[in-house]
Amino acid sequence: MVAVAHDADPSAAWGKLFKLSWWPVRIRWGVAPGLLAAVYAAQAAGVVFPAWAFVLVAAFILIGNLGIYWHFSRPEPGWPRSHQECRQLVGWQAAIDGIALWAVTYLTGGVTGPLVVGFLLPVFFVSMLLPARAALAFCTAVLTVLGITALAEVYGWLPHQSLFFRGVDIVPPPHPMRTLSSLGFLAGSAYLAAGFMGPAVGGFRQQVQDIERRGQTEAVTSRRLQSIFSALEAIGSVRDLKRVLETAVAEVALVMQVKGISVKLLSEDGKLLRYAAAFGLPESMVREKVVEVERSPLNKRVIQGELFVTGQVTATEMFQFGETLSAAHLQSVLFVPLNLEGRVIGILGAYCEKPDRFDAEEVNFFRLTARLVAIAVENARAYEAVTAMSGERTWFMMKVAHNLRAPLAGMLSILEVVRDGYLGPINDQQSEYLRRLDRRARTMLALVNELMVLSRNRQRPEGECAAATELAVLARRVQRTFQDKAAEKRIGFRVNLSADLPDVRGRLETVEQMLENLVSNAIKYTPAEGSVDVRFSRANGTVRIEVGDTGIGIPAAARPKLFTEFFRAENAKAMEDIGTGLGLAIVKEIADQLGGRIVVESEEGVGTIFVVHLPIAAAPAS
């Protein structure tokens, strides 16, 4: 049998050996023409020899090669070829080469001739592709035939073939000592090649196969890492904990190619394990099932940091799992703890119907997967906690604002009655104090109203991003809203709209509210004789809305806090004491909600430009 190193797929190994054995067939197509060319060149040089015999040898080589090609290249079931066919292929080629070389050697002077060393070529070939025993047998057969041929020539039983060049025999008749010397050299070289070439080539082949196996292992690991990265992307796109777990178990089962995956999460007190998600497992196994850690030694060990792996579930282990595991025909089980920063938050389990499914490499990969799943779970929990806190904060802001707005509105009504003198005459000093009180109350009412706007925006109403705003309508409404106010302050106010602009994402009222805050600030903080310009244009797949003014500008130190709630720059406070500090926070909230972005350019004392990039609205379905 041909010596081939153990491979995970024997048929693939023999297929590679068969291909290696096939290359001499391709080379042999050129041997016959090469031999005929050599005969022609020798005759042209004046060498006298039986050329017709060499023509027969060339024909024999060609016919033999055709037979090998016809027999071994036929498409048959079971490709790649078996080791038996590899042996036959090498054997037939060695036989044809041996016969052809014997004929050429005899015709060129026998064992003392110049071409006898050609026998080493098939010896090397056989030594590389067949076991040492077969190679030694081939060497013995070759040397026996050559020895019999030499003996026959020495005793005259076989006529000696001479080669004459310019009338001189360049290959003298065989001499016993010269013949023995030549045979001894050939035997030593042949047996040395057969004895050492085979093991050396076998070792080299083993190294090549080891490299291939390592390459295949690395390729599998790379594909798995790519798959788990894709799985993490899928998990990361979901923020709800339940959906995160459902996505995680499905993706991990696909990557590991197992029947089932489960996630059991540990309670806050560490006493209970609850099946939070499962994929591919019987419903009866995981439905509303809670495991008491103290009553489950196996789960307790995993919670303490051990891993559990089995390829044949025993009766004792079956007691831990219950009858459902046996009913599902699961034989291999792997449990690893979900570790996060030194603490265990649960257990990740893998289940397979095949016995002995999980080797050391897969266990290590599953450990890595468990760490990534633990991070995903913790991120989802953190997001849920932040969302809950944000919801409570929004509710609190809405509640407070709602409860404050009615008293403030009532206060302003009473102030208006008093200031208008309906409750009796008031002097100038009282009128000034009432004016200040009215101003402060209106500031508080504006603050309450903007708090309610900010809270409503954070609730992200359904369909907000699916709606569309027509920019021509938006531009007209902004023009009508602010043209009188700008004229009152003697400020130039222009709205420029490029032709054929697409609709932007978001409801008209929402986008208008964002733009009104920017334009209102621009007019408020621009002195008389200044200008405010609003421009709509298209840029890099978005709609660019620019609000520029020639106002007081924003100090460099204030820009990092510009969109912070309740923040106002010092020069803004000095110019206008009334302000809530919520306008730009509302602008940022709306832009983020619609998937847009804001850029600010400003120089103190020169002016400010706010640029909002909003996504283009999706085209309506036909």
C-alpha positions in Angstrom: 0.0 0.0 0.0 1.2 3.5 -0.8 2.5 5.3 2.3 0.4 8.4 2.9 0.2 10.3 6.2 -3.1 10.1 8.0 -5.5 12.8 6.8 -8.9 13.8 7.9 -10.2 12.9 4.5 -8.3 9.8 3.1 -9.9 10.1 -0.4 -8.6 13.6 -0.7 -5.0 12.4 0.2 -5.1 9.6 -2.4 -6.5 12.1 -4.9 -3.5 14.4 -4.4 -1.1 11.4 -4.7 -2.9 10.3 -7.9 -2.3 13.8 -9.4 1.3 13.7 -8.4 1.7 10.3 -10.1 0.1 11.7 -13.3 2.8 14.3 -14.2 5.2 11.7 -15.7 2.5 10.7 -18.1 2.4 14.3 -19.4 6.2 14.4 -19.6 6.3 11.1 -21.5 4.5 12.6 -24.5 7.7 14.4 -25.3 10.0 11.5 -24.7 9.2 9.6 -28.0 9.7 12.8 -30.2 12.9 13.6 -28.2 14.3 10.1 -28.7 13.7 10.4 -32.5 15.3 13.8 -32.6 18.3 12.4 -30.7 18.6 9.5 -33.3 18.5 12.0 -36.1 21.1 14.2 -34.5 23.5 11.3 -33.9 23.2 10.1 -37.5 23.8 13.6 -38.7 27.0 13.7 -36.5 28.2 10.4 -38.2 27.4 7.9 -35.4 26.6 4.4 -36.9 24.0 2.4 -35.0 20.7 0.5 -35.7 18.4 3.5 -35.9 15.3 1.4 -36.7 15.5 -0.2 -33.3 15.3 3.2 -31.6 12.3 4.0 -33.7 10.6 0.9 -32.3 11.5 1.9 -28.8 9.9 5.4 -29.4 6.8 3.7 -30.8 6.7 1.4 -27.7 6.9 4.4 -25.3 4.1 6.2 -27.2 1.8 3.2 -27.3 2.4 2.5 -23.6 1.7 6.1 -22.7 -1.5 6.0 -24.7 -2.6 2.9 -22.9 -2.0 4.4 -19.5 -3.8 7.6 -20.4 -6.8 5.8 -21.9 -7.1 3.5 -18.8 -6.5 5.9 -16.0 -8.1 9.1 -17.4 -11.6 7.6 -17.9 -14.2 9.4 -15.6 -15.5 6.9 -13.1 -17.5 7.2 -9.9 -15.6 7.6 -6.6 -13.1 10.3 -7.8 -10.6 11.0 -6.4 -8.8 7.7 -7.1 -8.2 5.0 -4.5 -4.7 4.0 -3.3 -5.0 0.8 -5.4 -5.3 2.8 -8.6 -2.4 4.9 -7.5 -0.3 1.8 -7.1 -1.4 0.5 -10.5 -0.6 3.8 -12.2 2.9 4.0 -10.8 3.5 0.3 -11.5 2.5 0.5 -15.2 4.7 3.6 -15.7 7.7 2.0 -14.0 7.3 -1.1 -16.2 7.1 0.8 -19.4 10.1 3.0 -18.4 12.1 0.0 -17.4 11.5 -1.9 -20.6 12.2 1.2 -22.7 15.4 2.0 -20.8 16.6 -1.6 -21.0 16.2 -1.5 -24.8 18.0 1.9 -25.0 20.8 0.7 -22.7 21.3 -2.5 -24.7 21.4 -0.6 -28.0 24.0 1.9 -26.7 26.6 -0.6 -25.4 25.0 -2.4 -22.4 25.7 -1.8 -18.7 29.1 -0.2 -19.6 27.4 2.2 -22.0 26.8 5.9 -21.3 23.0 5.7 -20.8 22.9 3.0 -18.1 22.5 5.7 -15.4 19.1 6.5 -16.9 17.7 3.6 -14.8 18.0 5.8 -11.7 15.1 8.0 -13.0 12.4 5.3 -12.6 14.0 4.2 -9.3 13.6 7.8 -8.0 10.1 7.9 -9.3 9.1 4.7 -7.7 10.8 5.5 -4.4 8.9 8.8 -4.1 5.5 7.3 -4.7 5.6 3.8 -3.4 6.6 2.3 0.0 10.2 1.4 0.6 9.5 -2.4 0.1 8.0 -1.8 -3.3 10.9 0.5 -4.3 13.5 -2.1 -3.2 11.7 -4.8 -5.2 11.7 -2.7 -8.3 15.5 -2.0 -7.8 16.1 -5.7 -7.5 14.2 -6.5 -10.6 16.0 -3.9 -12.6 19.4 -5.0 -11.4 18.6 -8.6 -12.1 17.6 -7.9 -15.7 20.7 -5.8 -16.2 22.9 -8.4 -14.7 21.4 -11.2 -16.9 21.9 -8.9 -19.9 25.6 -8.2 -19.0 26.3 -11.9 -18.4 24.8 -12.8 -21.7 27.0 -10.3 -23.5 30.1 -11.4 -21.6 29.6 -15.1 -22.6 28.4 -14.2 -26.1 24.8 -15.4 -25.6 23.6 -11.9 -26.7 25.4 -10.0 -29.4 27.1 -6.8 -28.3 25.8 -3.6 -29.8 28.6 -1.3 -30.9 28.5 2.4 -31.7 30.9 3.5 -34.5 32.0 7.1 -34.8 34.3 7.8 -37.8 35.1 4.1 -38.0 36.0 3.7 -34.3 33.9 1.6 -31.8 33.3 4.1 -29.0 31.7 1.3 -26.8 34.2 -1.6 -26.6 33.0 -5.2 -25.9 32.1 -5.9 -22.2 34.9 -6.8 -19.9 34.0 -8.8 -16.7 35.7 -6.4 -14.2 34.3 -3.3 -16.0 30.9 -4.8 -16.1 30.9 -5.7 -12.4 32.2 -2.3 -11.5 29.4 -0.6 -13.5 26.7 -2.9 -12.0 28.1 -2.3 -8.5 27.9 1.5 -8.9 24.4 1.3 -10.3 23.3 -1.1 -7.5 24.7 1.1 -4.8 23.0 4.2 -6.2 19.7 2.5 -6.8 19.5 0.9 -3.4 20.6 4.1 -1.7 17.8 6.0 -3.5 15.2 3.3 -2.7 16.3 3.2 1.0 16.5 6.9 1.7 14.4 8.6 -0.9 11.2 7.0 0.3 11.4 8.0 4.0 12.7 11.5 3.1 9.9 12.1 0.6 7.4 10.6 3.1 8.6 12.9 5.8 8.4 15.9 3.4 4.9 14.8 2.4 3.9 14.5 6.0 5.1 18.1 6.7 3.2 19.4 3.6 0.1 17.7 4.9 0.6 19.1 8.4 0.9 22.5 6.8 -2.2 22.0 4.8 -4.1 20.8 7.9 -2.9 23.8 9.8 -4.0 26.0 6.9 -7.4 24.4 6.9 -7.7 24.8 10.6 -6.7 28.5 10.4 -9.2 28.9 7.5 -12.0 27.4 9.6 -11.1 29.6 12.5 -11.0 32.6 10.3 -14.4 31.8 8.9 -15.7 31.3 12.4 -14.3 34.6 13.6 -15.8 36.3 10.6 -19.1 34.6 11.3 -19.1 35.5 14.9 -18.2 39.1 13.9 -21.2 39.1 11.6 -23.3 37.6 14.4 -22.1 40.4 16.7 -23.1 43.0 14.1 -26.6 41.4 14.0 -26.7 41.4 17.8 -25.4 44.9 18.1 -28.2 46.2 15.8 -30.8 45.1 18.4 -31.1 46.9 21.8 -33.9 45.0 23.4 -32.5 42.3 25.7 -35.0 39.6 24.6 -34.3 40.2 21.0 -30.6 40.3 21.7 -30.7 36.9 23.3 -32.9 35.5 20.5 -30.6 36.8 17.8 -27.5 35.6 19.8 -28.6 31.9 20.2 -29.7 31.7 16.5 -26.4 33.2 15.2 -24.2 31.1 17.6 -26.0 27.9 16.6 -25.3 28.7 12.9 -21.6 29.5 13.6 -21.1 26.4 15.7 -23.2 24.2 13.4 -25.0 22.5 16.4 -28.6 21.5 17.0 -29.2 23.8 19.9 -28.0 26.8 21.9 -29.3 28.0 25.3 -28.7 31.1 27.5 -29.4 30.8 31.2 -29.2 34.1 33.1 -28.3 34.2 36.8 -30.6 36.1 39.2 -29.3 39.1 41.1 -29.0 37.1 44.3 -27.2 34.3 42.5 -29.6 31.6 43.6 -31.6 31.0 40.4 -30.9 30.3 36.8 -33.6 31.1 34.2 -33.7 30.0 30.6 -33.7 33.4 28.9 -33.4 32.2 25.3 -33.0 29.0 23.4 -32.6 27.8 19.8 -33.3 24.3 18.5 -34.2 22.8 21.8 -37.5 21.2 22.8 -40.1 23.7 24.2 -40.7 21.5 27.2 -37.0 21.8 28.1 -36.8 25.6 28.4 -40.4 26.9 28.8 -40.6 28.9 32.0 -37.9 26.7 33.5 -36.0 28.0 36.6 -33.1 26.1 38.0 -32.1 26.4 41.7 -28.3 26.6 41.7 -27.9 24.9 45.0 -29.9 21.9 43.9 -28.0 21.5 40.6 -24.3 20.5 41.2 -23.5 20.7 37.5 -24.8 24.2 37.0 -23.2 25.3 40.3 -19.8 24.2 39.1 -20.2 26.1 35.8 -21.4 29.2 37.8 -18.2 28.9 39.8 -16.1 29.2 36.7 -15.7 25.6 35.4 -16.7 24.4 32.0 -18.6 21.2 31.3 -18.2 19.2 28.2 -19.4 15.6 27.4 -19.6 13.6 24.3 -21.7 10.8 25.8 -24.3 11.9 28.3 -24.2 9.5 31.3 -27.1 8.4 33.5 -25.9 10.8 36.3 -25.7 13.7 33.9 -29.1 12.7 32.4 -30.6 13.2 35.9 -29.2 16.7 35.9 -30.7 17.5 32.5 -34.0 15.6 32.7 -35.7 13.3 30.3 -36.2 16.0 27.7 -32.5 15.8 26.8 -32.8 12.1 26.0 -36.1 12.6 24.1 -34.3 15.2 21.9 -31.5 12.6 21.1 -28.8 14.9 22.3 -25.5 13.3 23.1 -22.8 16.0 23.2 -23.3 19.0 25.6 -21.0 21.9 26.3 -21.6 24.5 29.0 -19.4 27.6 29.6 -20.0 30.5 32.0 -20.9 33.9 30.7 -18.1 35.9 32.3 -18.1 39.7 32.5 -15.3 41.5 34.3 -14.7 38.7 36.7 -18.3 37.9 37.5 -20.6 35.3 36.1 -24.0 36.4 34.8 -25.2 33.1 33.3 -24.4 30.0 31.3 -24.1 29.5 27.5 -24.9 26.0 26.4 -24.4 24.1 23.2 -26.1 20.8 22.3 -25.5 18.3 19.5 -26.9 15.0 18.4 -23.5 13.6 17.4 -21.3 11.9 20.0 -17.9 13.5 21.0 -18.8 16.6 19.0 -16.7 19.2 21.0 -12.9 19.1 20.8 -10.5 21.4 22.6 -10.4 23.8 19.7 -14.2 24.2 19.7 -14.3 24.5 23.4 -11.8 27.5 23.2 -13.8 29.1 20.4 -17.0 28.6 22.5 -15.4 30.3 25.4 -14.6 33.3 23.2 -18.2 33.3 21.9 -19.5 33.2 25.5 -17.5 36.3 26.4 -18.8 38.2 23.4 -22.4 37.1 24.2 -21.9 38.3 27.8 -20.8 41.7 26.6 -23.8 41.9 24.3 -26.2 40.9 27.1 -24.7 43.5 29.5 -24.9 46.2 26.8 -28.6 45.4 26.2 -29.2 45.6 30.0 -27.4 48.9 30.2 -29.3 50.3 27.3 -32.6 49.2 28.9 -31.6 50.8 32.1 -30.6 54.1 30.4 -33.9 54.0 28.4 -35.9 53.5 31.6 -34.1 56.4 33.3 -34.6 58.6 30.3 -38.3 57.7 30.2 -38.6 58.6 33.9 -36.8 61.8 33.3 -39.0 62.7 30.4 -42.1 61.9 32.4 -40.8 64.0 35.3 -40.1 66.9 33.0 -43.5 66.7 31.4 -45.2 66.4 34.7 -43.4 69.4 36.2 -43.9 71.5 33.1 -47.6 70.7 32.9 -48.1 71.5 36.5 -46.2 74.8 36.2 -47.7 76.1 33.0 -51.3 76.5 34.3 -50.3 78.6 37.4 -47.9 80.7 35.2 -50.6 81.4 32.6 -53.0 82.4 35.5 -50.4 84.6 37.0 -49.9 86.5 33.6 -53.6 87.0 33.3 -53.8 88.5 36.8 -50.8 90.7 36.0 -52.5 91.9 32.9 -55.7 92.8 34.8 -53.7 94.8 37.4 -51.4 96.6 34.9 -54.4 97.7 32.8 -55.9 99.3 35.9 -59.0 97.2 36.3 -58.4 96.9 40.0 -57.6 100.6 40.5 -55.0 103.1 39.5 -51.3 102.3 39.8 -48.3 104.7 39.9 -45.2 104.6 37.7 -43.1 102.7 40.2 -45.8 100.0 40.7 -46.1 99.8 36.9 -42.3 99.2 36.5 -42.4 96.4 39.1 -45.4 94.8 37.4 -43.6 95.0 34.1 -40.5 93.2 35.5 -42.7 90.6 37.1 -44.6 90.1 33.8 -41.3 89.7 32.0 -40.0 87.1 34.4 -43.2 85.2 34.4 -43.2 85.1 30.6 -39.6 83.8 30.7 -40.6 81.0 33.0 -43.6 80.2 30.8 -41.3 80.0 27.7 -39.0 77.8 29.7 -41.9 75.5 30.6 -43.2 75.4 27.1 -39.7 74.5 25.7 -39.3 71.8 28.3 -42.5 70.2 27.2 -41.3 70.5 23.5 -38.0 68.8 24.5 -39.8 66.0 26.3 -42.2 65.4 23.4 -39.3 65.2 21.0 -37.6 62.6 23.1 -40.6 60.3 23.0 -39.9 59.8 19.2 -43.5 59.6 17.8 -44.2 56.8 15.4 -43.8 57.6 11.8 -41.6 60.7 12.4 -38.8 59.5 10.2 -41.2 58.0 7.6 -42.9 61.4 7.1 -41.6 63.9 4.5 -41.5 67.7 4.5 -41.7 69.8 1.3 -39.1 72.4 1.4 -41.0 75.0 -0.6 -43.8 75.0 2.0 -41.3 75.1 4.9 -39.5 78.1 3.3 -42.7 80.1 2.9 -43.8 79.5 6.5 -40.4 80.6 7.9 -40.5 83.7 5.7 -44.0 84.6 6.9 -43.2 83.9 10.5 -40.0 86.1 10.8 -40.2 88.8 8.2 -42.1 91.3 10.4 -39.9 90.7 13.4 -36.8 91.2 11.3 -38.2 94.4 9.8 -39.0 95.7 13.3 -35.4 95.3 14.3 -34.2 96.7 10.9 -32.5 93.5 10.0 -32.3 92.2 6.5 -34.0 88.8 6.2 -33.8 86.5 3.2 -34.8 82.9 2.5 -33.1 81.3 -0.6 -34.4 78.0 -2.0 -32.7 76.2 -4.8 -34.9 74.7 -7.5 -35.9 71.1 -7.6 -34.9 70.2 -4.1 -36.2 66.9 -2.8 -38.3 66.5 0.4 -36.5 65.9 3.6 -37.2 63.3 6.3 -39.6 64.3 9.1 -42.9 66.0 9.8 -43.4 69.6 8.6 -44.1 70.8 12.2 -41.0 69.1 13.6 -38.6 70.4 10.9 -40.2 73.9 11.2 -39.7 73.9 14.9 -36.0 73.1 14.5 -35.6 75.9 11.9 -37.6 78.4 13.9 -35.3 78.0 16.9 -32.2 78.7 14.7 -33.8 81.7 12.9 -35.2 83.1 16.1 -31.8 83.0 17.8 -30.2 84.6 14.7 -32.6 87.5 14.7 -32.4 87.9 18.5 -28.6 88.1 18.6 -28.1 90.2 15.5 -27.9 94.0 16.0 -29.9 96.5 13.9 -28.7 97.0 10.3 -27.4 93.4 10.3 -28.7 90.5 8.2 -30.0 86.9 8.6 -30.0 84.5 5.6 -31.6 81.1 5.3 -30.4 79.0 2.4 -31.6 75.6 1.2 -29.4 73.5 -1.1 -28.3 69.9 -1.9 -25.0 68.5 -0.8 -23.6 64.9 -0.7 -26.9 63.1 -0.7 -28.5 65.4 1.9 -30.4 68.6 2.0 -28.2 71.5 3.4 -30.1 74.1 5.5 -27.9 77.1 6.4 -28.8 79.8 8.8 -26.3 82.6 8.8 -26.2 85.9 10.6 -24.0 88.9 11.2 -24.6 88.9 14.9 -22.5 88.8 18.1 -21.0 85.4 17.4 -20.2 82.6 19.8 -17.1 82.7 22.0 -14.7 79.8 21.4 -14.9 78.6 25.0 -18.7 78.3 24.7 -18.9 76.2 21.6 -18.3 72.8 23.2 -21.3 73.4 25.5 -23.5 75.0 22.8 -26.1 72.2 22.6 -26.2 71.5 26.4 -29.5 72.1 28.1 -29.9 75.5 29.9 -26.6 76.7 28.6 -26.2 80.3 27.3 -23.0 82.1 26.3 -21.9 85.1 28.4 -22.2 87.5 25.5 -25.7 86.3 24.8 -26.7 86.9 28.4 -25.2 90.4 28.3 -27.2 91.3 25.1 -30.5 89.6 26.1 -31.3 88.6 29.6 -34.4 86.6 28.7 -33.6 83.1 27.4 -34.1 79.5 28.4 -31.0 77.9 27.0 -33.1 75.1 25.5 -33.5 76.3 21.9 -30.3 74.7 20.6 -30.8 71.6 22.7 -34.2 71.2 20.9 -32.5 71.7 17.5 -29.9 69.0 18.3 -32.6 66.6 19.5 -34.6 67.0 16.4 -31.6 66.7 14.1 -30.5 63.5 15.8 -34.0 62.1 15.7 -34.2 62.6 12.0 -30.8 61.1 11.3 -29.2 64.5 10.5 -26.1 66.4 11.7 -25.2 70.0 12.6 -22.1 72.0 11.9 -21.4 75.4 13.5 -19.0 78.1 12.3 -18.7 81.3 14.3 -16.4 84.2 15.1 -17.1 86.4 18.0 -18.2 89.9 16.9 -18.5 88.8 13.2 -21.4 86.3 13.0 -22.5 82.7 13.1 -23.5 80.1 10.6 -25.5 77.0 11.6 -25.6 74.2 8.9 -28.0 71.4 9.3 -27.7 68.3 7.0 -31.0 66.4 6.8 -31.5 63.1 5.0 -33.6 63.0 1.9 -37.1 61.5 2.4 -37.6 58.0 1.1 -39.5 57.8 -2.1 -43.1 56.6 -1.6 -43.9 53.1 -2.6 -45.5 52.8 -6.0 
